[in-house]
Amino acid sequence: MKKLYYSIGEISEITSVEPHVLRYWETIFKELSPRKNKAGNRIYREKDITFILQLRELIVEKKFSTAGAKKILEKQIQDSGSNPEEEADLPYETQKDLKEIRLFLQKLAEKL
């Protein structure tokens, strides 16, 4: 199920973040800058999914403001990303893979 590029709709389904929120986050977080194809559509990569899941956890689940999330991410970069509290949780890559599998199974169940 791994792909090189994902559309904004696919990213929205995988991460449970609305497309308008993704576009807004692009204006705030320089790390989130998907390329655009010839038609002008955003194309996201695996690293973008991982970053979006991090943002979602901070902003949606932990209720940080975008400014607060930005400070935390900057601190993680300075600390080389070693945060003992977050290591206890599932890695973002695993979270992303599980969400992709869940989405695939939901679509499969709808076809049955």
C-alpha positions as CSV (number, residue, x, y, z in Angstrom):
1,M,0.0,0.0,0.0
2,K,3.1,2.2,0.1
3,K,3.1,4.9,-2.6
4,L,5.6,7.6,-3.6
5,Y,3.1,10.4,-3.7
6,Y,-0.3,11.0,-2.1
7,S,-3.0,13.5,-3.0
8,I,-4.3,15.9,-0.4
9,G,-7.5,13.9,-0.2
10,E,-5.6,10.7,0.5
11,I,-3.5,12.5,3.2
12,S,-6.7,13.8,4.7
13,E,-8.2,10.3,5.0
14,I,-5.0,8.8,6.4
15,T,-4.3,11.5,9.0
16,S,-7.9,12.5,9.7
17,V,-7.0,16.2,9.1
18,E,-9.2,18.2,6.8
19,P,-7.6,19.6,3.6
20,H,-8.2,23.2,4.5
21,V,-6.3,22.6,7.8
22,L,-3.4,21.0,5.9
23,R,-3.2,24.0,3.6
24,Y,-3.3,26.3,6.6
25,W,-0.5,24.3,8.4
26,E,1.6,24.7,5.2
27,T,1.6,28.5,5.8
28,I,2.8,28.1,9.4
29,F,5.2,25.1,9.3
30,K,8.1,25.4,6.8
31,E,8.7,21.6,7.3
32,L,5.4,21.0,5.6
33,S,5.8,22.1,2.0
34,P,4.5,19.5,-0.5
35,R,5.4,19.8,-4.1
36,K,2.9,20.5,-6.7
37,N,2.4,18.5,-9.9
38,K,1.9,20.1,-13.4
39,A,-1.8,20.5,-12.7
40,G,-1.0,22.4,-9.5
41,N,-2.2,19.7,-7.2
42,R,-0.3,19.1,-4.0
43,I,1.7,15.8,-3.8
44,Y,2.7,14.6,-0.4
45,R,5.5,12.1,0.5
46,E,5.8,9.7,3.4
47,K,7.8,12.2,5.4
48,D,4.9,14.7,5.1
49,I,2.5,12.1,6.5
50,T,4.8,11.6,9.5
51,F,5.1,15.3,10.1
52,I,1.3,15.8,9.8
53,L,0.7,13.0,12.3
54,Q,3.1,14.8,14.7
55,L,1.2,18.1,14.2
56,R,-2.1,16.4,14.6
57,E,-1.0,14.8,17.9
58,L,0.2,18.2,19.3
59,I,-2.5,20.4,18.0
60,V,-5.6,18.2,18.0
61,E,-5.0,15.7,20.7
62,K,-2.8,17.6,23.1
63,K,-4.5,20.9,22.4
64,F,-1.4,23.0,21.8
65,S,-1.7,26.2,19.7
66,T,0.1,26.2,16.4
67,A,2.7,28.5,18.0
68,G,3.1,26.1,20.9
69,A,3.5,23.1,18.5
70,K,6.1,25.0,16.5
71,K,8.1,25.6,19.7
72,I,7.9,22.0,20.7
73,L,9.0,20.8,17.2
74,E,11.9,23.3,17.2
75,K,13.0,22.0,20.7
76,Q,12.8,18.4,19.4
77,I,15.1,19.3,16.5
78,Q,17.5,20.9,18.9
79,D,17.4,17.9,21.2
80,S,17.9,15.6,18.2
81,G,14.4,14.4,18.5
82,S,15.0,12.5,21.7
83,N,11.9,12.9,23.9
84,P,11.4,10.0,26.4
85,E,7.7,10.7,26.9
86,E,7.0,10.3,23.2
87,E,9.1,7.2,22.9
88,A,6.6,5.3,25.0
89,D,3.9,6.0,22.4
90,L,3.8,4.2,19.0
91,P,6.2,5.7,16.5
92,Y,4.5,8.0,13.9
93,E,5.5,5.6,11.1
94,T,3.6,2.8,12.8
95,Q,0.6,5.1,13.5
96,K,0.6,6.1,9.8
97,D,0.8,2.4,8.7
98,L,-2.1,1.4,11.0
99,K,-4.3,4.3,9.8
100,E,-3.6,3.2,6.2
101,I,-4.5,-0.4,7.0
102,R,-7.7,0.7,8.8
103,L,-8.7,2.9,5.8
104,F,-8.0,0.0,3.4
105,L,-10.1,-2.4,5.5
106,Q,-13.0,0.2,5.8
107,K,-13.1,0.5,2.0
108,L,-12.9,-3.2,1.6
109,A,-15.8,-3.7,4.1
110,E,-17.9,-1.1,2.1
111,K,-17.5,-3.2,-1.0
112,L,-18.8,-6.3,0.6
